[in-house]
Every structure is written in structure tokens, then in C-alpha cells.
Amino acid sequence: QVQLVESGGGLVQAGGSLRLSCAASGSILSIGVMSWYRQAPGKQRESVALIASGGAPNYAISVKGRFTISRDNAKKTVYLQMNSLKPEDTAVYYCNANFLIPGGSTWQNYWGQGTQVTVSS
């Protein structure tokens, strides 16, 4: 069974940095788009960044220039480097990925359990 597990969240002061990781486990034949989302209290989940296999990354306007998404296909892991953090970046961060798994004929979409990021002012 495929699972995504995030790590790296925590409490940081404004202006600080955090690096999130999301590692996939299980039998995976191919990895498609990998993404990071976030959800702040009382708000809808929003896309933060995504990266396709071999493609250029895309970012939400609110994080462009501060966050960097990267991936290591060999490790089945996606990262989110977050610099110059602001209090408004406070949210639960979720990773999302599309995989081809044995026995499947289409891409399957998976979510991680989320990791809390809190930025104090």
C-alpha cells in the first residue's frame, strides 16, 4: 500500500526557514506530479507548489521567490524549502502525488497526513 509521510514542520519566527520532506513508501512504478498544499484555520486548502517529473516547478504567487520545491525520484521524496517565512504562512502543509502502481492502468492520487507549520511574529 502506498503512503506519503511528511516531516519537517514546526514553530519558527518570522523571517526564518523550514524544510519539509514528504517520502513515499510502497510499490510504485512511476511518479507523476508532486505537490504541496496548505490549509490555514478557517480557510480552504490551497496549492502552494507543484513539480512534474522533469518539468519546471510552479508556485503560488504568495510564496514565489521564498519557497522552493524539489524532488528526488530515486528516494521517492518531494521537498519544500521555505525561506523568509511570514505569520500568514502558518498552516497545515500536505503533500500530494500521483503514482502508477502495480496492477493499475491510470495515475492514482495520494495525500500525506499533513505537518503543522507555525510562524510567530
All heavy atoms as an XYZ file, in Angstrom:
901
protein
N       0.844     -1.189      0.000
C       0.000      0.000      0.000
C       0.879      1.239      0.000
O       1.835      1.336      0.767
C      -0.895     -0.008      1.238
C      -1.900      1.123      1.256
C      -2.878      1.013      2.404
O      -2.885      0.011      3.123
N      -3.702      2.013      2.586
N       0.548      2.185     -0.849
C       1.342      3.405     -0.966
C       0.951      4.393      0.121
O      -0.231      4.594      0.388
C       1.153      4.037     -2.352
C       1.859      5.379     -2.447
C       1.653      3.088     -3.443
N       1.951      4.984      0.746
C       1.727      6.019      1.754
C       2.683      7.176      1.527
O       3.795      7.001      1.022
C       1.943      5.467      3.167
C       0.851      4.529      3.641
C       1.022      4.131      5.092
O       2.121      3.866      5.542
N      -0.077      4.123      5.831
N       2.223      8.371      1.921
C       3.057      9.567      1.917
C       3.196     10.045      3.356
O       2.187     10.190      4.050
C       2.427     10.667      1.079
C       2.381     10.464     -0.438
C       1.530     11.548     -1.090
C       3.775     10.476     -1.019
N       4.416     10.305      3.781
C       4.660     10.746      5.147
C       5.484     12.029      5.119
O       6.609     12.048      4.621
C       5.399      9.674      5.975
C       5.666     10.186      7.384
C       4.572      8.389      6.018
N       4.890     13.099      5.677
C       5.575     14.386      5.742
C       6.368     14.506      7.031
O       6.013     13.895      8.048
C       4.571     15.547      5.674
C       3.754     15.632      4.405
C       2.317     15.260      4.642
O       2.062     14.486      5.583
O       1.442     15.717      3.882
N       7.381     15.344      6.990
C       8.150     15.680      8.181
C       8.771     17.056      7.980
O       8.795     17.573      6.860
C       9.241     14.634      8.440
O      10.140     14.577      7.343
N       9.240     17.645      9.078
C       9.955     18.907      8.993
C       9.190     20.121      9.448
O       9.740     21.227      9.495
N       7.928     19.955      9.792
C       7.165     21.101     10.274
C       7.608     21.514     11.675
O       8.419     20.845     12.314
N       7.074     22.636     12.133
C       7.426     23.099     13.471
C       7.112     24.562     13.656
O       6.377     25.161     12.868
N       7.671     25.112     14.725
C       7.471     26.516     15.081
C       8.729     27.298     14.731
O       9.844     26.897     15.101
C       7.172     26.632     16.577
C       7.092     28.039     17.166
C       5.930     28.813     16.565
C       6.958     27.956     18.685
N       8.549     28.419     14.047
C       9.687     29.242     13.650
C       9.282     30.708     13.717
O       8.097     31.038     13.575
C      10.144     28.864     12.225
C       9.067     29.152     11.197
C      11.467     29.517     11.867
N      10.245     31.562     13.964
C       9.967     33.003     13.993
C       9.887     33.546     12.568
O      10.468     32.981     11.627
C      11.057     33.735     14.760
C      11.012     33.518     16.272
C      11.976     34.421     17.013
O      13.010     34.817     16.473
N      11.632     34.745     18.249
N       9.169     34.633     12.432
C       9.073     35.291     11.130
C      10.468     35.601     10.602
O      11.348     36.031     11.353
C       8.253     36.573     11.253
N      10.656     35.352      9.313
C      11.957     35.536      8.698
C      12.800     34.282      8.681
O      13.843     34.232      8.006
N      12.381     33.272      9.418
C      13.127     32.034      9.498
C      12.839     31.094      8.347
O      12.101     31.432      7.401
N      13.415     29.892      8.450
C      13.298     28.900      7.387
C      12.926     27.537      7.951
O      13.243     27.213      9.101
C      14.628     28.770      6.632
O      15.002     29.976      6.012
N      12.263     26.756      7.126
C      11.971     25.362      7.419
C      12.072     24.583      6.116
O      11.828     25.129      5.033
C      10.561     25.176      7.998
C      10.316     25.537      9.457
C       8.826     25.411      9.765
C      11.112     24.658     10.393
N      12.391     23.302      6.246
C      12.408     22.426      5.081
C      11.502     21.231      5.358
O      11.726     20.472      6.301
C      13.824     21.927      4.786
C      13.922     21.169      3.464
C      15.250     20.467      3.335
N      15.506     20.004      1.977
C      16.259     18.938      1.691
N      16.819     18.240      2.669
N      16.462     18.595      0.430
N      10.470     21.107      4.527
C       9.551     19.991      4.638
C       9.982     18.870      3.699
O      10.494     19.137      2.608
C       8.129     20.422      4.287
C       7.549     21.595      5.064
C       6.097     21.842      4.625
C       7.617     21.376      6.543
N       9.769     17.648      4.147
C      10.027     16.475      3.315
C       8.770     15.618      3.267
O       7.989     15.592      4.221
C      11.180     15.642      3.880
O      12.371     16.378      3.948
N       8.604     14.926      2.170
C       7.478     14.008      2.024
C       7.981     12.783      1.280
O       8.337     12.871      0.098
C       6.347     14.683      1.271
S       4.971     13.571      0.884
N       8.006     11.655      1.973
C       8.543     10.436      1.402
C       7.427      9.439      1.137
O       6.548      9.239      1.983
C       9.574      9.826      2.347
N       7.494      8.828     -0.027
C       6.520      7.805     -0.391
C       7.077      6.422     -0.087
O       8.279      6.172     -0.215
C       6.182      7.911     -1.874
N       6.196      5.549      0.330
C       6.575      4.157      0.552
C       5.570      3.257     -0.151
O       4.445      3.666     -0.424
C       6.616      3.845      2.052
O       5.340      4.030      2.636
N       5.996      2.040     -0.418
C       5.123      1.113     -1.127
C       5.629      0.864     -2.531
O       6.614      1.438     -2.974
N       4.905      0.010     -3.228
C       5.303     -0.370     -4.574
C       4.811      0.661     -5.592
O       3.608      0.825     -5.779
C       4.736     -1.754     -4.892
O       5.191     -2.191     -6.143
N       5.767      1.342     -6.215
C       5.455      2.429     -7.147
C       6.212      2.201     -8.449
O       7.421      2.017     -8.422
C       5.836      3.790     -6.534
C       4.997      4.065     -5.285
C       5.660      4.909     -7.554
C       5.465      5.245     -4.472
N       5.504      2.246     -9.555
C       6.141      2.032    -10.849
C       6.651      3.341    -11.453
O       7.692      3.371    -12.101
C       5.162      1.378    -11.823
C       4.642     -0.003    -11.431
C       3.627     -0.490    -12.460
C       5.788     -0.990    -11.273
N       5.901      4.402    -11.233
C       6.288      5.682    -11.800
C       5.681      6.805    -10.968
O       4.626      6.630    -10.366
C       5.817      5.797    -13.251
O       6.298      6.970    -13.850
N       6.369      7.946    -10.942
C       5.924      9.095    -10.156
C       5.584     10.235    -11.105
O       6.377     10.607    -11.957
C       7.001      9.553     -9.165
C       7.448      8.379     -8.282
C       6.488     10.705     -8.312
C       8.625      8.713     -7.384
N       4.409     10.779    -10.936
C       3.989     11.901    -11.761
C       4.187     13.215    -11.027
O       5.194     13.426    -10.362
N       3.185     14.076    -11.108
C       3.266     15.386    -10.469
C       3.281     15.220     -8.946
O       2.517     14.450     -8.384
C       2.080     16.279    -10.884
C       2.097     17.590    -10.122
C       2.104     16.514    -12.390
N       4.168     15.977     -8.306
C       4.225     16.021     -6.840
C       3.965     17.461     -6.416
O       4.465     18.401     -7.059
C       5.578     15.536     -6.336
C       5.950     14.153     -6.840
S       7.474     13.505     -6.145
C       6.861     12.764     -4.624
N       3.196     17.622     -5.351
C       2.733     18.966     -4.982
C       2.745     19.152     -3.474
O       2.743     18.186     -2.715
C       1.300     19.184     -5.470
O       1.129     18.867     -6.821
N       2.719     20.416     -3.097
C       2.480     20.803     -1.710
C       1.244     21.699     -1.666
O       1.093     22.597     -2.504
C       3.675     21.543     -1.120
C       4.842     20.664     -0.817
C       5.927     20.426     -1.616
C       5.028     19.884      0.373
N       6.776     19.544     -0.999
C       6.258     19.208      0.232
C       4.299     19.693      1.544
C       6.765     18.353      1.212
C       4.798     18.852      2.512
C       6.016     18.187      2.346
N       0.388     21.442     -0.687
C      -0.775     22.256     -0.406
C      -0.682     22.706      1.049
O       0.093     22.160      1.844
C      -2.062     21.449     -0.591
C      -2.427     21.149     -2.022
C      -1.739     20.188     -2.760
C      -3.494     21.811     -2.646
C      -2.074     19.916     -4.074
C      -3.851     21.527     -3.954
C      -3.136     20.590     -4.657
O      -3.475     20.306     -5.964
N      -1.512     23.678      1.388
C      -1.620     24.075      2.784
C      -3.037     24.493      3.105
O      -3.789     24.911      2.217
C      -0.639     25.202      3.121
C      -0.947     26.533      2.453
C       0.175     27.535      2.737
N      -0.088     28.837      2.136
C       0.782     29.838      2.134
N       1.983     29.702      2.711
N       0.479     30.993      1.564
N      -3.371     24.368      4.376
C      -4.693     24.765      4.842
C      -4.564     25.464      6.181
O      -4.125     24.863      7.174
C      -5.623     23.561      4.972
C      -7.053     23.933      5.277
C      -8.001     22.766      5.068
O      -7.606     21.610      5.026
N      -9.284     23.077      4.931
N      -4.924     26.745      6.188
C      -4.916     27.534      7.411
C      -6.267     27.395      8.095
O      -7.275     27.074      7.443
C      -4.630     28.992      7.072
N      -6.335     27.638      9.398
C      -7.607     27.520     10.125
C      -8.700     28.381      9.500
O      -8.475     29.574      9.222
C      -7.256     28.004     11.525
C      -5.797     27.747     11.665
C      -5.220     27.979     10.310
N      -9.829     27.781      9.238
C     -10.958     28.510      8.679
C     -10.863     28.816      7.211
O     -11.710     29.521      6.657
N      -9.852     28.304      6.549
C      -9.657     28.575      5.120
C      -9.636     27.274      4.327
O      -9.443     26.197      4.873
C      -8.363     29.342      4.892
C      -8.358     30.739      5.488
C      -7.145     31.524      5.042
C      -7.178     32.948      5.580
N      -6.005     33.736      5.123
N      -9.839     27.420      3.034
C      -9.787     26.251      2.158
C      -8.341     25.844      1.886
O      -7.419     26.664      1.968
C     -10.488     26.571      0.827
C     -11.993     26.686      0.930
C     -12.658     26.783     -0.441
O     -12.075     27.282     -1.389
N     -13.884     26.293     -0.542
N      -8.185     24.569      1.570
C      -6.861     24.083      1.200
C      -6.453     24.728     -0.123
O      -7.255     24.829     -1.055
C      -6.872     22.561      1.064
C      -5.514     21.937      0.934
C      -5.594     20.406      0.988
N      -6.109     19.946      2.282
C      -6.127     18.655      2.639
N      -5.644     17.732      1.812
N      -6.622     18.305      3.805
N      -5.200     25.176     -0.182
C      -4.726     25.853     -1.380
C      -3.413     25.250     -1.860
O      -2.611     24.736     -1.069
C      -4.529     27.353     -1.111
C      -3.470     27.673     -0.080
C      -3.220     29.168      0.073
O      -3.825     29.967     -0.658
O      -2.383     29.524      0.939
N      -3.204     25.329     -3.152
C      -1.963     24.840     -3.737
C      -0.835     25.803     -3.443
O      -1.000     27.019     -3.562
C      -2.137     24.682     -5.254
O      -0.915     24.309     -5.856
N       0.305     25.262     -3.053
C       1.486     26.074     -2.765
C       2.509     25.960     -3.896
O       3.014     26.958     -4.405
C       2.134     25.639     -1.435
C       3.445     26.371     -1.204
C       1.164     25.850     -0.276
N       2.800     24.722     -4.284
C       3.807     24.500     -5.330
C       3.628     23.115     -5.902
O       3.127     22.218     -5.228
C       5.224     24.658     -4.764
N       4.030     22.955     -7.154
C       3.993     21.639     -7.762
C       5.196     21.473     -8.691
O       5.755     22.456     -9.191
C       2.694     21.410     -8.519
C       2.375     22.259     -9.756
C       2.977     21.633    -11.010
C       0.876     22.383     -9.936
N       5.553     20.217     -8.894
C       6.678     19.927     -9.781
C       6.388     18.622    -10.514
O       6.093     17.605     -9.897
C       8.009     19.860     -8.990
C       9.185     19.656     -9.937
C       7.973     18.810     -7.891
C      10.547     19.883     -9.266
N       6.443     18.688    -11.828
C       6.253     17.492    -12.643
C       7.586     16.787    -12.821
O       8.644     17.367    -12.578
C       5.674     17.884    -13.996
N       7.525     15.541    -13.232
C       8.747     14.796    -13.464
C       9.480     15.395    -14.661
O       8.978     15.367    -15.779
C       8.419     13.326    -13.732
O       9.604     12.601    -13.962
N      10.628     15.993    -14.417
C      11.389     16.612    -15.487
C      10.893     17.963    -15.918
O      11.413     18.553    -16.872
N       9.888     18.489    -15.210
C       9.329     19.772    -15.599
C       9.708     20.889    -14.654
O      10.241     20.661    -13.573
N       9.441     22.102    -15.079
C       9.740     23.262    -14.249
C       8.709     23.370    -13.123
O       7.542     23.027    -13.315
C       9.718     24.529    -15.093
N       9.107     23.833    -11.974
C       8.162     23.977    -10.868
C       7.217     25.160    -11.065
O       7.523     26.093    -11.802
C       9.071     24.195     -9.658
C      10.324     24.769    -10.214
C      10.493     24.167    -11.558
N       6.081     25.092    -10.400
C       5.121     26.197    -10.387
C       4.806     26.550     -8.947
O       4.727     25.662     -8.092
C       3.835     25.795    -11.106
C       3.985     25.867    -12.616
O       3.849     26.928    -13.215
N       4.285     24.746    -13.229
N       4.598     27.851     -8.709
C       4.379     28.327     -7.346
C       3.161     29.239     -7.273
O       2.838     29.957     -8.232
C       5.592     29.116     -6.855
C       6.870     28.314     -6.800
C       7.772     28.345     -7.855
C       7.153     27.517     -5.697
C       8.941     27.597     -7.812
C       8.323     26.770     -5.643
C       9.211     26.814     -6.702
O      10.369     26.079     -6.651
N       2.526     29.217     -6.108
C       1.510     30.222     -5.831
C       2.201     31.577     -5.743
O       3.346     31.677     -5.296
C       0.799     29.901     -4.531
N       1.490     32.613     -6.143
C       2.066     33.955     -6.131
C       2.536     34.338     -4.727
O       3.568     34.983     -4.550
C       1.043     34.969     -6.656
C       0.795     34.725     -8.147
C       1.508     36.405     -6.425
C      -0.316     35.572     -8.729
N       1.803     33.886     -3.722
C       2.095     34.281     -2.340
C       3.426     33.723     -1.828
O       3.972     34.237     -0.848
C       0.963     33.841     -1.422
O       0.796     32.436     -1.483
N       3.955     32.689     -2.474
C       5.199     32.070     -1.986
C       6.337     32.170     -2.996
O       7.486     31.813     -2.672
C       4.991     30.589     -1.606
C       3.831     30.438     -0.638
C       4.780     29.716     -2.838
N       6.052     32.663     -4.188
C       7.067     32.728     -5.221
C       8.232     33.590     -4.767
O       8.036     34.678     -4.239
C       6.463     33.273     -6.512
C       7.231     32.900     -7.761
C       6.398     33.179     -9.003
C       7.088     32.663    -10.243
N       6.268     32.852    -11.468
N       9.446     33.067     -4.955
C      10.646     33.781     -4.540
C      11.075     33.463     -3.116
O      12.203     33.790     -2.721
N      10.187     32.807     -2.359
C      10.532     32.450     -0.973
C      10.603     30.929     -0.772
O      11.403     30.452      0.040
C       9.493     33.024     -0.004
C       9.393     34.535     -0.041
C       8.454     35.051      1.070
N       7.094     34.580      0.922
C       6.425     33.879      1.846
N       7.027     33.560      2.973
N       5.181     33.496      1.634
N       9.768     30.197     -1.491
C       9.695     28.739     -1.352
C      10.308     28.077     -2.591
O      10.202     28.609     -3.703
C       8.254     28.266     -1.218
C       7.573     28.633      0.065
C       8.132     29.520      0.971
C       6.341     28.059      0.376
C       7.485     29.853      2.153
C       5.682     28.368      1.549
C       6.251     29.281      2.442
N      10.914     26.912     -2.379
C      11.468     26.127     -3.478
C      11.049     24.680     -3.330
O      11.292     24.067     -2.287
C      12.996     26.220     -3.508
O      13.399     27.589     -3.631
C      13.555     25.436     -4.697
N      10.413     24.151     -4.366
C      10.028     22.742     -4.381
C      11.062     21.966     -5.188
O      11.573     22.457     -6.207
C       8.608     22.553     -4.966
C       8.131     21.111     -4.793
C       8.560     22.985     -6.431
C       6.654     20.902     -5.158
N      11.377     20.765     -4.719
C      12.303     19.891     -5.438
C      11.905     18.444     -5.192
O      11.083     18.173     -4.303
C      13.756     20.145     -4.998
O      13.907     19.892     -3.612
N      12.469     17.546     -5.977
C      12.120     16.136     -5.834
C      13.332     15.268     -6.091
O      14.248     15.641     -6.825
C      10.971     15.756     -6.775
C      11.269     15.998     -8.222
C       9.999     15.873     -9.074
N       9.634     14.478     -9.338
C       8.458     14.103     -9.826
N       7.526     15.010    -10.093
N       8.209     12.826    -10.053
N      13.313     14.099     -5.471
C      14.336     13.079     -5.697
C      13.582     11.793     -6.015
O      13.064     11.132     -5.107
C      15.205     12.928     -4.437
C      16.362     11.965     -4.643
O      16.244     11.037     -5.467
O      17.381     12.122     -3.968
N      13.495     11.477     -7.288
C      12.696     10.324     -7.696
C      13.263      9.018     -7.148
O      12.503      8.099     -6.828
C      12.608     10.252     -9.218
C      11.722     11.334     -9.792
O      10.845     11.871     -9.110
N      11.950     11.698    -11.044
N      14.574      8.932     -7.046
C      15.185      7.710     -6.530
C      14.774      7.457     -5.086
O      14.606      6.303     -4.668
C      16.699      7.791     -6.637
N      14.599      8.540     -4.338
C      14.180      8.416     -2.942
C      12.667      8.528     -2.799
O      12.158      8.453     -1.683
C      14.866      9.492     -2.100
C      16.372      9.342     -1.997
C      16.967     10.415     -1.096
C      18.469     10.242     -0.955
N      19.072     11.288     -0.085
N      11.966      8.750     -3.905
C      10.503      8.907     -3.883
C      10.106      9.985     -2.882
O       9.177      9.809     -2.081
C       9.816      7.574     -3.572
C      10.068      6.510     -4.624
C       9.289      5.227     -4.355
C       9.916      4.421     -3.249
N       9.265      3.094     -3.085
N      10.802     11.105     -2.945
C      10.622     12.163     -1.964
C      10.490     13.519     -2.651
O      11.181     13.791     -3.639
C      11.812     12.196     -0.984
O      11.886     10.939     -0.298
C      11.656     13.301      0.041
N       9.604     14.348     -2.100
C       9.473     15.730     -2.537
C       9.767     16.634     -1.334
O       9.451     16.286     -0.196
C       8.074     16.002     -3.132
C       6.977     15.779     -2.102
C       7.992     17.394     -3.734
N      10.404     17.764     -1.624
C      10.824     18.687     -0.574
C      10.189     20.059     -0.801
O       9.848     20.424     -1.922
C      12.344     18.847     -0.576
C      13.105     17.563     -0.462
C      13.576     16.902     -1.599
C      13.353     16.980      0.780
C      14.279     15.709     -1.511
C      14.060     15.791      0.881
C      14.514     15.163     -0.258
O      15.208     13.987     -0.159
N      10.078     20.823      0.277
C       9.659     22.211      0.175
C      10.558     23.023      1.100
O      10.445     22.926      2.326
C       8.196     22.396      0.545
C       7.648     23.808      0.315
C       7.588     24.116     -1.190
C       6.267     23.965      0.937
N      11.465     23.778      0.506
C      12.311     24.684      1.263
C      11.574     26.006      1.402
O      11.234     26.629      0.394
C      13.646     24.893      0.545
C      14.582     25.877      1.237
C      15.061     25.379      2.593
O      15.426     24.214      2.736
N      15.052     26.251      3.591
N      11.353     26.421      2.638
C      10.590     27.631      2.901
C      11.483     28.649      3.601
O      11.952     28.396      4.714
C       9.373     27.314      3.767
C       8.483     26.228      3.175
S       6.979     25.946      4.140
C       7.675     25.305      5.654
N      11.736     29.756      2.936
C      12.569     30.827      3.485
C      11.729     32.084      3.693
O      10.632     32.218      3.147
C      13.725     31.124      2.534
C      14.650     29.940      2.334
O      14.841     29.120      3.235
N      15.245     29.842      1.146
N      12.266     33.002      4.460
C      11.593     34.281      4.722
C      10.138     34.052      5.129
O       9.222     34.688      4.607
C      11.662     35.181      3.480
O      12.998     35.407      3.088
N       9.940     33.155      6.060
C       8.573     32.784      6.461
C       7.856     33.952      7.117
O       8.463     34.772      7.820
C       8.621     31.580      7.390
C       8.836     30.249      6.663
C       9.320     29.178      7.634
C       7.554     29.803      5.980
N       6.553     34.004      6.877
C       5.685     35.054      7.414
C       4.599     34.415      8.275
O       4.246     33.243      8.062
C       5.030     35.821      6.269
C       5.993     36.401      5.248
C       5.236     37.034      4.089
C       6.194     37.598      3.042
N       5.453     38.200      1.903
N       4.027     35.158      9.193
C       2.928     34.594     10.009
C       1.785     34.056      9.154
O       1.163     33.055      9.536
C       2.489     35.793     10.854
C       3.735     36.600     11.002
C       4.446     36.483      9.680
N       1.545     34.655      8.012
C       0.458     34.184      7.148
C       0.780     32.862      6.451
O      -0.087     32.289      5.785
C       0.084     35.243      6.105
C       1.246     35.803      5.322
C       1.751     37.125      5.901
O       1.871     37.234      7.138
O       2.048     38.034      5.089
N       2.000     32.359      6.610
C       2.338     31.036      6.095
C       1.922     29.940      7.071
O       2.026     28.749      6.745
C       3.845     30.921      5.839
C       4.332     31.827      4.723
O       3.632     31.920      3.684
O       5.403     32.439      4.875
N       1.451     30.316      8.243
C       1.017     29.342      9.237
C      -0.138     28.504      8.696
O      -1.156     29.052      8.250
C       0.581     30.048     10.533
O       1.734     30.688     11.113
C      -0.004     29.059     11.522
N       0.032     27.193      8.722
C      -0.973     26.285      8.165
C      -0.513     24.847      8.386
O       0.636     24.605      8.785
C      -1.156     26.535      6.667
N      -1.423     23.923      8.106
C      -1.022     22.522      7.972
C      -0.633     22.316      6.510
O      -1.403     22.663      5.602
C      -2.157     21.567      8.371
C      -1.724     20.118      8.152
C      -2.570     21.797      9.815
N       0.540     21.783      6.300
C       1.056     21.555      4.943
C       0.904     20.077      4.589
O       1.296     19.196      5.365
C       2.519     21.995      4.859
C       2.668     23.496      4.784
C       2.394     24.297      5.886
C       3.051     24.119      3.600
C       2.505     25.681      5.817
C       3.171     25.494      3.513
C       2.894     26.264      4.627
O       2.998     27.642      4.551
N       0.349     19.848      3.399
C       0.105     18.493      2.918
C       0.867     18.261      1.612
O       0.893     19.140      0.741
C      -1.379     18.282      2.628
C      -2.291     18.445      3.809
C      -2.847     19.682      4.127
C      -2.640     17.353      4.603
C      -3.699     19.836      5.210
C      -3.496     17.485      5.678
C      -4.014     18.735      5.974
O      -4.867     18.875      7.039
N       1.422     17.071      1.477
C       1.970     16.730      0.169
C       0.958     15.875     -0.586
O       0.094     15.218      0.014
C       3.317     16.034      0.257
S       3.290     14.397      0.976
N       1.068     15.928     -1.890
C       0.169     15.219     -2.782
C       0.987     14.701     -3.952
O       1.884     15.397     -4.439
C      -0.930     16.169     -3.268
C      -1.877     15.524     -4.231
O      -1.606     15.423     -5.425
N      -3.006     15.065     -3.721
N       0.683     13.488     -4.395
C       1.456     12.938     -5.503
C       0.622     11.966     -6.308
O      -0.342     11.374     -5.788
C       2.711     12.244     -4.982
N       0.999     11.830     -7.549
C       0.358     10.881     -8.460
C       1.333      9.761     -8.781
O       2.476     10.019     -9.156
C      -0.059     11.587     -9.748
C      -1.121     12.632     -9.500
O      -2.177     12.341     -8.977
N      -0.837     13.867     -9.865
N       0.855      8.542     -8.636
C       1.708      7.383     -8.864
C       1.035      6.378     -9.788
O      -0.190      6.233     -9.780
C       2.007      6.656     -7.546
C       2.677      7.489     -6.503
C       2.035      7.734     -5.294
C       3.933      8.017     -6.700
C       2.639      8.494     -4.308
C       4.552      8.782     -5.730
C       3.894      9.021     -4.521
N       1.857      5.681    -10.547
C       1.428      4.458    -11.214
C       1.859      3.292    -10.331
O       3.035      3.184     -9.973
C       2.072      4.325    -12.593
C       1.468      5.156    -13.733
C       2.286      4.989    -15.001
C       0.027      4.785    -13.975
N       0.893      2.464     -9.958
C       1.190      1.355     -9.063
C       0.959      0.037     -9.796
O       0.225     -0.003    -10.796
C       0.344      1.434     -7.782
C      -1.149      1.346     -8.125
C       0.646      2.722     -7.032
C      -2.053      1.258     -6.897
N       1.567     -1.041     -9.330
C       1.372     -2.338     -9.983
C      -0.097     -2.719    -10.046
O      -0.825     -2.582     -9.057
C       2.157     -3.301     -9.086
C       3.174     -2.455     -8.427
C       2.524     -1.112     -8.221
N      -0.528     -3.165    -11.193
C      -1.907     -3.559    -11.362
C      -2.827     -2.424    -11.746
O      -4.000     -2.653    -12.051
N      -2.314     -1.206    -11.736
C      -3.135     -0.055    -12.087
C      -2.886      0.395    -13.516
O      -1.774      0.234    -14.028
N      -3.874      0.971    -14.141
C      -3.722      1.432    -15.515
C      -3.771      2.944    -15.625
O      -3.509      3.505    -16.681
C      -4.817      0.832    -16.403
O      -6.092      1.210    -15.902
N      -4.101      3.600    -14.517
C      -4.173      5.061    -14.508
C      -3.417      5.599    -13.296
O      -3.121      4.875    -12.347
C      -5.622      5.551    -14.455
O      -6.229      5.057    -13.257
C      -6.417      5.070    -15.649
N      -3.121      6.909    -13.350
C      -2.460      7.547    -12.228
C      -3.379      7.542    -11.009
O      -4.565      7.846    -11.102
C      -2.089      8.985    -12.575
C      -1.039      9.101    -13.630
C      -1.231      9.363    -14.952
C       0.372      8.935    -13.457
N      -0.031      9.377    -15.608
C       0.974      9.119    -14.724
C       1.191      8.651    -12.357
C       2.360      9.035    -14.920
C       2.561      8.561    -12.552
C       3.126      8.751    -13.821
N      -2.822      7.201     -9.867
C      -3.538      7.234     -8.599
C      -3.031      8.407     -7.770
O      -1.827      8.656     -7.708
C      -3.328      5.925     -7.834
C      -3.761      4.680     -8.599
C      -5.247      4.659     -8.866
O      -6.048      4.877     -7.966
N      -5.610      4.412    -10.123
N      -3.961      9.122     -7.127
C      -3.614     10.313     -6.364
C      -3.584     10.017     -4.864
O      -4.506      9.378     -4.336
C      -4.628     11.416     -6.656
C      -4.238     12.738     -6.029
O      -4.739     13.129     -4.982
N      -3.326     13.438     -6.680
N      -2.541     10.480     -4.192
C      -2.378     10.224     -2.769
C      -2.081     11.515     -2.013
O      -1.445     12.427     -2.547
C      -1.214      9.248     -2.539
C      -1.477      7.873     -3.063
C      -1.224      7.560     -4.394
C      -2.001      6.875     -2.237
C      -1.471      6.297     -4.891
C      -2.246      5.606     -2.727
C      -1.984      5.322     -4.059
O      -2.241      4.070     -4.549
N      -2.527     11.542     -0.752
C      -2.274     12.663      0.156
C      -1.484     12.181      1.366
O      -1.687     11.058      1.838
C      -3.579     13.268      0.662
C      -4.336     14.043     -0.347
C      -5.330     13.588     -1.162
C      -4.181     15.435     -0.653
N      -5.797     14.614     -1.956
C      -5.114     15.758     -1.660
C      -3.341     16.448     -0.177
C      -5.240     17.044     -2.201
C      -3.465     17.714     -0.712
C      -4.395     18.009     -1.713
N      -0.624     13.046      1.883
C       0.006     12.801      3.161
C      -0.918     13.224      4.287
O      -1.995     13.768      4.067
N      -0.459     12.984      5.522
C      -1.313     13.254      6.685
C      -1.233     14.703      7.139
O      -2.049     15.144      7.944
C      -0.918     12.326      7.847
C       0.280     12.796      8.683
C       1.616     12.641      7.996
O       1.725     12.089      6.888
N       2.666     13.118      8.625
N      -0.249     15.439      6.636
C      -0.104     16.850      6.993
C       0.923     17.078      8.090
O       1.122     16.225      8.958
N       1.560     18.224      8.039
C       2.502     18.635      9.071
C       2.273     20.110      9.389
O       2.093     20.923      8.480
C       3.961     18.366      8.644
O       4.849     18.658      9.730
C       4.364     19.198      7.432
N       2.252     20.437     10.664
C       1.929     21.804     11.092
C       3.142     22.710     10.959
O       4.243     22.366     11.422
C       1.443     21.813     12.542
C       1.156     23.196     13.104
C      -0.079     23.832     12.482
O      -1.120     23.183     12.353
N       0.024     25.106     12.101
N       2.934     23.852     10.354
C       3.946     24.916     10.301
C       3.349     26.142     10.978
O       2.274     26.614     10.583
C       4.341     25.244      8.858
C       5.227     26.491      8.809
C       5.052     24.064      8.220
N       4.018     26.642     11.998
C       3.564     27.820     12.720
C       4.663     28.873     12.697
O       5.796     28.593     13.094
C       3.207     27.479     14.165
O       2.203     26.460     14.179
C       2.669     28.716     14.890
N       4.316     30.053     12.210
C       5.278     31.156     12.118
C       4.831     32.241     13.081
O       3.746     32.806     12.932
C       5.367     31.700     10.688
C       6.456     32.773     10.604
C       5.641     30.583      9.692
N       5.668     32.533     14.053
C       5.334     33.557     15.051
C       5.876     34.918     14.618
O       6.918     35.012     13.978
C       5.908     33.175     16.405
O       7.320     33.111     16.342
N       5.170     35.951     15.020
C       5.575     37.315     14.625
C       6.514     37.930     15.643
O       6.716     37.408     16.713
C       4.347     38.189     14.457
O       3.585     38.186     15.645
